[in-house]
Amino acid sequence: MKKYRCTICGHIYDEVVEGVKFADLPDDWKCPLCGAPKNLFEEVIEETPKQEEKENNSTRNVNVEVDEDLRELSNAEIAYICSNLAKGAEKEYKEEEQKLFLELSKHYESLIEPIKGNLTDVKKLVDEDDQLFQDAFAVADKYNDRGSKRVLTWASKTTNIIKSVLDNYEEKGIDYLKSTKIWVCDICGFVYIGDNPPAVCPICKVPSLKIMEVK
């Protein structure tokens, strides 16, 4: 019997506990915690102590040599960074800093050119983000940068759920969003489709008052 982990919220589906094999669940089955579809679950591979020790040793004494091509950040990336800095300032009750970062975020957001194209073009952009995450994770693993891994994990989960929403919309069309609501966590960007948001964000654990309905 196996275990499977939701890549969005971390919920574990244990075949022993549930009494049903994961493969036998219907295709429209969803995570009971965050609503993620079945295809966003991954098998949990149990690591032996020797494997863990080998991995830990491989990250020690790494000769950090940064030799990479730097590029200018896009307006969207700068807006996103300033928005996150504003959220950080809010958590530390720094109202003036929060206000300034929000102004910067809105300024750069106003410079973003709207996406032109159809759903396929949008999905292509999301796939490109997914590849960037894989590359970033590889660098973080190389230098054992736990802080970067934590940030990348949050962001990649949001990208995964957006991919799921786009896939479902492509399959079901407007009926997928008909007679229901769309919610987005104001802290981490988690997307939820349903009449009521979860009591707690399954990604960043903030209460539902931070999960806003998209009008």
C-alpha positions as CSV (number, residue, x, y, z in Angstrom):
1,M,0.0,0.0,0.0
2,K,1.2,3.5,-0.8
3,K,0.9,7.1,0.3
4,Y,0.3,10.1,-1.9
5,R,0.9,13.8,-1.1
6,C,-1.0,16.8,-2.4
7,T,1.6,19.1,-4.0
8,I,-0.6,22.1,-3.1
9,C,-1.3,21.7,0.6
10,G,0.7,18.6,1.7
11,H,-2.4,16.5,2.6
12,I,-1.4,12.8,2.7
13,Y,-3.7,10.2,1.2
14,D,-2.8,6.9,2.9
15,E,-4.2,3.8,1.1
16,V,-4.1,1.8,4.3
17,V,-6.1,4.3,6.2
18,E,-8.6,5.1,3.4
19,G,-9.0,1.5,2.3
20,V,-9.1,2.5,-1.3
21,K,-6.1,2.5,-3.7
22,F,-5.3,5.9,-5.0
23,A,-5.4,4.6,-8.6
24,D,-8.9,3.4,-8.1
25,L,-10.2,6.9,-7.1
26,P,-12.4,8.5,-9.8
27,D,-10.7,11.0,-12.1
28,D,-12.8,13.9,-10.7
29,W,-11.8,13.1,-7.1
30,K,-10.3,16.2,-5.3
31,C,-8.1,16.8,-2.3
32,P,-10.4,17.0,0.8
33,L,-8.4,19.9,2.2
34,C,-7.6,22.3,-0.7
35,G,-9.7,21.0,-3.6
36,A,-6.7,20.2,-5.8
37,P,-7.4,17.5,-8.5
38,K,-6.1,14.0,-8.4
39,N,-3.3,14.7,-10.9
40,L,-1.6,17.1,-8.5
41,F,-0.8,14.3,-6.0
42,E,2.6,12.6,-6.0
43,E,3.6,9.3,-4.5
44,V,5.5,9.6,-1.2
45,I,8.9,7.9,-1.4
46,E,10.2,6.9,2.0
47,E,13.9,7.6,2.3
48,T,16.2,5.3,4.3
49,P,18.6,6.9,6.9
50,K,21.5,6.0,4.6
51,Q,20.0,7.9,1.7
52,E,19.3,10.9,3.9
53,E,22.8,10.9,5.2
54,K,24.2,10.7,1.7
55,E,22.1,13.6,0.6
56,N,23.1,15.7,3.6
57,N,26.8,15.0,3.0
58,S,26.5,16.0,-0.7
59,T,25.4,19.5,0.3
60,R,28.4,20.1,2.7
61,N,31.6,21.9,1.7
62,V,30.1,23.2,-1.5
63,N,32.4,25.6,-3.3
64,V,29.9,28.5,-4.0
65,E,30.9,30.2,-7.3
66,V,28.3,32.3,-8.7
67,D,28.8,32.7,-12.4
68,E,25.6,33.4,-14.2
69,D,24.2,35.8,-16.7
70,L,22.2,38.6,-15.0
71,R,19.2,40.1,-16.7
72,E,16.9,43.0,-16.1
73,L,13.7,42.1,-14.2
74,S,10.4,42.6,-16.0
75,N,7.8,45.1,-14.8
76,A,5.6,42.1,-13.7
77,E,8.5,40.6,-11.7
78,I,9.2,44.0,-10.0
79,A,5.5,44.5,-9.2
80,Y,5.3,41.0,-7.7
81,I,8.4,41.5,-5.6
82,C,7.2,44.9,-4.3
83,S,3.8,43.3,-3.5
84,N,5.4,40.6,-1.5
85,L,7.6,43.2,0.4
86,A,4.4,45.1,1.2
87,K,2.9,41.9,2.7
88,G,6.1,41.4,4.7
89,A,5.9,45.0,6.0
90,E,2.2,44.5,6.9
91,K,3.1,41.5,9.1
92,E,5.7,43.6,10.9
93,Y,3.2,46.4,11.4
94,K,5.3,48.8,9.3
95,E,2.5,50.8,7.7
96,E,4.6,53.5,6.0
97,E,6.9,50.9,4.4
98,Q,3.8,48.9,3.4
99,K,2.2,51.9,1.7
100,L,5.4,52.7,-0.2
101,F,5.9,49.2,-1.5
102,L,2.2,49.0,-2.6
103,E,2.7,52.3,-4.5
104,L,5.7,50.8,-6.2
105,S,3.9,47.6,-7.0
106,K,0.9,49.5,-8.5
107,H,3.3,51.7,-10.6
108,Y,5.1,48.7,-12.1
109,E,1.8,46.9,-12.5
110,S,0.5,49.8,-14.6
111,L,3.4,49.2,-17.0
112,I,2.7,45.6,-17.6
113,E,1.4,44.9,-21.1
114,P,-1.8,42.9,-21.2
115,I,-1.5,39.3,-22.3
116,K,-2.7,38.9,-25.9
117,G,-3.9,35.6,-27.2
118,N,-6.1,32.7,-26.2
119,L,-6.2,30.2,-23.4
120,T,-3.4,28.2,-25.0
121,D,-1.1,31.2,-24.9
122,V,-1.8,31.7,-21.2
123,K,-1.1,28.0,-20.5
124,K,2.2,28.4,-22.4
125,L,3.2,31.2,-20.1
126,V,2.3,29.2,-17.0
127,D,4.4,26.2,-18.4
128,E,7.3,28.6,-18.8
129,D,7.0,29.6,-15.1
130,D,7.0,26.0,-14.2
131,Q,10.3,25.5,-16.0
132,L,11.8,28.5,-14.3
133,F,10.8,27.0,-10.9
134,Q,12.6,23.7,-11.8
135,D,15.7,25.7,-12.7
136,A,15.5,27.7,-9.5
137,F,15.0,24.6,-7.4
138,A,18.1,23.1,-9.0
139,V,20.2,26.1,-8.0
140,A,18.7,26.2,-4.5
141,D,19.5,22.5,-4.1
142,K,23.1,23.0,-5.3
143,Y,23.8,25.6,-2.6
144,N,21.4,24.1,0.0
145,D,19.6,27.4,0.3
146,R,16.6,26.5,2.5
147,G,15.2,30.0,2.5
148,S,15.0,30.0,-1.3
149,K,13.4,26.5,-1.3
150,R,10.7,27.7,1.1
151,V,9.8,30.7,-1.2
152,L,10.0,28.6,-4.3
153,T,7.8,25.9,-2.7
154,W,5.1,28.5,-2.0
155,A,5.2,30.0,-5.4
156,S,5.3,26.7,-7.3
157,K,2.2,25.5,-5.4
158,T,0.4,28.5,-6.6
159,T,1.5,27.9,-10.2
160,N,0.4,24.2,-9.9
161,I,-3.1,25.2,-8.8
162,I,-3.4,27.8,-11.6
163,K,-2.4,25.1,-14.1
164,S,-5.2,22.9,-12.7
165,V,-7.8,25.7,-13.0
166,L,-6.8,26.3,-16.6
167,D,-6.9,22.6,-17.5
168,N,-10.4,22.3,-16.0
169,Y,-11.6,25.4,-17.7
170,E,-10.2,24.1,-21.0
171,E,-12.0,20.8,-20.5
172,K,-15.4,22.1,-19.2
173,G,-15.5,25.7,-20.5
174,I,-17.6,28.4,-18.8
175,D,-19.6,25.7,-17.0
176,Y,-16.6,25.1,-14.8
177,L,-17.0,28.5,-13.2
178,K,-20.8,28.7,-13.5
179,S,-22.8,29.0,-10.2
180,T,-19.7,29.1,-8.1
181,K,-17.0,31.5,-6.9
182,I,-13.3,32.1,-7.3
183,W,-11.2,32.8,-4.2
184,V,-7.5,33.9,-4.0
185,C,-5.4,34.1,-0.9
186,D,-4.1,37.6,-0.5
187,I,-0.9,36.3,1.1
188,C,0.4,33.5,-1.1
189,G,-1.9,33.5,-4.2
190,F,-3.6,30.2,-3.5
191,V,-6.6,29.8,-5.8
192,Y,-9.8,28.0,-4.7
193,I,-13.0,27.3,-6.7
194,G,-16.1,26.9,-4.6
195,D,-19.0,28.5,-2.8
196,N,-17.0,29.2,0.4
197,P,-13.2,29.5,1.0
198,P,-11.4,27.0,3.3
199,A,-11.3,28.1,6.9
200,V,-7.5,28.2,6.6
201,C,-5.3,28.6,3.6
202,P,-3.8,25.2,2.9
203,I,-0.5,26.7,1.7
204,C,0.4,29.6,4.0
205,K,-2.1,28.8,6.9
206,V,-3.6,32.3,7.1
207,P,-7.3,32.5,8.2
208,S,-10.1,32.7,5.6
209,L,-10.4,36.5,6.1
210,K,-7.3,36.8,4.0
211,I,-8.8,34.7,1.2
212,M,-10.6,37.2,-1.1
213,E,-13.4,36.6,-3.6
214,V,-12.5,37.5,-7.1
215,K,-15.2,39.8,-8.4
